[in-house]
Amino acid sequence: MASFTHTEPGAITMETASIVHQVKLPSGLPTDEDFEVTELPLPAVADGFVAVATTIISVDPYMRPRMGAWKGAKTPPTVFGGGSIGKVTESKAEGFSEGDLVIGMWGWADRAVCKAENIRKLGPHALAVPSSALNLYGSNGLTAYMGVEQIMKPKEGETVYVSGGAGSVGAVVGMLTKRRQNNITLIGSAGSASKLEYMLSIGYDEVFNYKEETVPAALKRLAPKGIDCYFDNVGGDTALAAVHKMNSGGRIAVCGAIHVYNAKNMYRKIGSKILFGSPFEIGLRKTIMMDFPLSIGKAYGGPQPEKTISLSGGRKITWKAFTVGAFYVSKEGREAEIKIAEWVKDGSLPNAGREDVVKGSLKDLPRTFARMLSGGNNGKQVLELV
Ligand SMILES: NC(=O)c1ccc[n+]([C@@H]2O[C@H](COP(=O)([O-])OP(=O)(O)OC[C@H]3O[C@@H](n4cnc5c(N)ncnc54)[C@H](OP(=O)(O)O)[C@@H]3O)[C@@H](O)[C@H]2O)c1
């Protein structure tokens, strides 16, 4: 983690931080054995730096491909994790005082010394529920916003399908869609009865459990007039089924591909699937199985162009793979966060921001992570350090 590497010679203190390292490349779902909690000396707080004590740690799907399934992943051992929230314990940086709540990418650690430019104070609307800075008022809320307001832009009378529709991102996608235009048929899929119930409670019109009914069968039943917008959290065969049902002029927001994150060898698995089907089917499979997830990977390096796919019957649809990173730190991102806060306040996003808070120690993070990847979470997964 960039913000944890302040180690000037002679500046190390007697104090330590506990930090979760990834020590192995996982095979399938990550396990406790893939991680170790290590004590490391804390650097002294120099000018321009801030010491923080972590309170809440984010546990996200994107962390899994970074463990080694994708090209370019770091070789372990590496400091693991991403976004965290903490309280300032010492500051030698302008604008930060002891007691401030801050957010930054110092990873799965109980303490850190961060460069001031790598952290920021929680915005006013996140103060009541600090974890919301990782969720609705943070990267997940903004991810949903990008997909709905910048890519899909769903219109009156259209049909919108959201895979992973009960998750942290998916639920907000559903609510933002209905806020924009109520006269939309909103379809969502998820993997448990309680998640289907939740989706209905937040405004989805039609829901299905992808573990009990195939996606093609469900979409045939629930989207007889086709799909105009698809928000893809899953990739793979789910995306393929959605693409087949797209109407001309349809838009796809390619957000994530959790379907392949735990694949033992993503490329070989995809490769074997490419062998089946007609030439058209093979081409489409290649796009959905390979180009979608690879484009998301590329999008981490910057915005990706919108692409067009021609489907049977002269249908043309567009898709855009995107990541929230650059938007999250931009002025437009801050404005979107304020808009989301206003919509929560005026009641247009009722029940937004569901969270699954596990209370525990750093040692509980690997199993919390695996539980979330297998669908055990109900809402944004975070761990509160107690
Ligand atoms: N583009 C970006 O910048 C960005 C930012 C944030 C998140 N994302 C992506 O958005 C997606 C959702 O992330 P989130 O943070 O909101 O997580 P989440 O949906 O709250 O949690 C992950 C969920 O994925 C579902 N899942 C796991 N394996 C699956 C499979 N094989 N097929 C279908 N569903 C599966 C599980 O729910 P079920 O019970 O329904 O299986 C699990 O609860 C992920 O793909 C993530 O990488 C992208």
The ligand as an SDF file (V2000), in Angstrom:
LIG
                    3D

 48 52  0  0  0  0  0  0  0  0999 V2000
  -16.0050   -1.3870  -11.8770 N   0  0  0  0  0  0  0  0  0  0  0  0
  -15.7300   -0.9700  -10.6390 C   0  0  0  0  0  0  0  0  0  0  0  0
  -15.0590    0.0420  -10.4150 O   0  0  0  0  0  0  0  0  0  0  0  0
  -16.2800   -1.7790   -9.4860 C   0  0  0  0  0  0  0  0  0  0  0  0
  -16.3750   -1.2130   -8.1960 C   0  0  0  0  0  0  0  0  0  0  0  0
  -16.9550   -1.9800   -7.1800 C   0  0  0  0  0  0  0  0  0  0  0  0
  -17.3910   -3.2730   -7.4590 C   0  0  0  0  0  0  0  0  0  0  0  0
  -17.2420   -3.7720   -8.7210 N   0  0  0  0  0  0  0  0  0  0  0  0
  -17.7330   -5.1110   -9.0820 C   0  0  0  0  0  0  0  0  0  0  0  0
  -19.1200   -5.1500   -8.8070 O   0  0  0  0  0  0  0  0  0  0  0  0
  -19.5050   -6.4840   -8.4790 C   0  0  0  0  0  0  0  0  0  0  0  0
  -20.2850   -6.4720   -7.1660 C   0  0  0  0  0  0  0  0  0  0  0  0
  -19.4230   -5.9840   -6.1380 O   0  0  0  0  0  0  0  0  0  0  0  0
  -20.0090   -5.6180   -4.6820 P   0  0  0  0  0  0  0  0  0  0  0  0
  -18.9290   -4.9210   -3.9500 O   0  0  0  0  0  0  0  0  0  0  0  0
  -21.3250   -4.9660   -4.8380 O   0  0  0  0  0  0  0  0  0  0  0  0
  -20.1870   -7.0610   -4.0190 O   0  0  0  0  0  0  0  0  0  0  0  0
  -21.5460   -7.7600   -3.5280 P   0  0  0  0  0  0  0  0  0  0  0  0
  -22.4380   -7.9130   -4.7130 O   0  0  0  0  0  0  0  0  0  0  0  0
  -22.0580   -7.0410   -2.3410 O   0  0  0  0  0  0  0  0  0  0  0  0
  -21.0040   -9.1780   -3.0550 O   0  0  0  0  0  0  0  0  0  0  0  0
  -20.5420  -10.1080   -3.9830 C   0  0  0  0  0  0  0  0  0  0  0  0
  -21.7200  -11.0240   -4.4100 C   0  0  0  0  0  0  0  0  0  0  0  0
  -21.4230  -11.6640   -5.6400 O   0  0  0  0  0  0  0  0  0  0  0  0
  -22.2790  -12.7850   -5.7720 C   0  0  0  0  0  0  0  0  0  0  0  0
  -21.5810  -13.8840   -6.4630 N   0  0  0  0  0  0  0  0  0  0  0  0
  -20.4840  -14.5600   -6.0720 C   0  0  0  0  0  0  0  0  0  0  0  0
  -20.1450  -15.4960   -6.9980 N   0  0  0  0  0  0  0  0  0  0  0  0
  -21.0640  -15.3960   -7.9890 C   0  0  0  0  0  0  0  0  0  0  0  0
  -21.2620  -16.0800   -9.2330 C   0  0  0  0  0  0  0  0  0  0  0  0
  -20.4320  -17.0530   -9.6610 N   0  0  0  0  0  0  0  0  0  0  0  0
  -22.3340  -15.7250  -10.0010 N   0  0  0  0  0  0  0  0  0  0  0  0
  -23.1770  -14.7470   -9.5950 C   0  0  0  0  0  0  0  0  0  0  0  0
  -23.0310  -14.0540   -8.4420 N   0  0  0  0  0  0  0  0  0  0  0  0
  -21.9800  -14.3760   -7.6530 C   0  0  0  0  0  0  0  0  0  0  0  0
  -22.6720  -13.1970   -4.3540 C   0  0  0  0  0  0  0  0  0  0  0  0
  -24.0900  -12.9980   -4.2220 O   0  0  0  0  0  0  0  0  0  0  0  0
  -25.1580  -14.1440   -4.6070 P   0  0  0  0  0  0  0  0  0  0  0  0
  -25.7030  -14.6360   -3.3170 O   0  0  0  0  0  0  0  0  0  0  0  0
  -26.1480  -13.4160   -5.4360 O   0  0  0  0  0  0  0  0  0  0  0  0
  -24.4040  -15.2190   -5.3730 O   0  0  0  0  0  0  0  0  0  0  0  0
  -21.9470  -12.1860   -3.4670 C   0  0  0  0  0  0  0  0  0  0  0  0
  -22.7220  -11.7940   -2.3660 O   0  0  0  0  0  0  0  0  0  0  0  0
  -18.2220   -7.3010   -8.4490 C   0  0  0  0  0  0  0  0  0  0  0  0
  -18.0560   -7.9470   -9.6940 O   0  0  0  0  0  0  0  0  0  0  0  0
  -17.1500   -6.2570   -8.2690 C   0  0  0  0  0  0  0  0  0  0  0  0
  -15.8800   -6.6510   -8.7520 O   0  0  0  0  0  0  0  0  0  0  0  0
  -16.6950   -3.0610   -9.7340 C   0  0  0  0  0  0  0  0  0  0  0  0
  1  2  1  0
  2  3  2  0
  2  4  1  0
  4  5  1  0
  4 48  2  0
  5  6  2  0
  6  7  1  0
  7  8  2  0
  8  9  1  0
  8 48  1  0
  9 10  1  0
  9 46  1  0
 10 11  1  0
 11 12  1  0
 11 44  1  0
 12 13  1  0
 13 14  1  0
 14 15  2  0
 14 16  1  0
 14 17  1  0
 17 18  1  0
 18 19  2  0
 18 20  1  0
 18 21  1  0
 21 22  1  0
 22 23  1  0
 23 24  1  0
 23 42  1  0
 24 25  1  0
 25 26  1  0
 25 36  1  0
 26 27  1  0
 26 35  1  0
 27 28  2  0
 28 29  1  0
 29 30  1  0
 29 35  2  0
 30 31  1  0
 30 32  2  0
 32 33  1  0
 33 34  2  0
 34 35  1  0
 36 37  1  0
 36 42  1  0
 37 38  1  0
 38 39  2  0
 38 40  1  0
 38 41  1  0
 42 43  1  0
 44 45  1  0
 44 46  1  0
 46 47  1  0
M  CHG  2   8   1  16  -1
M  END
$$$$
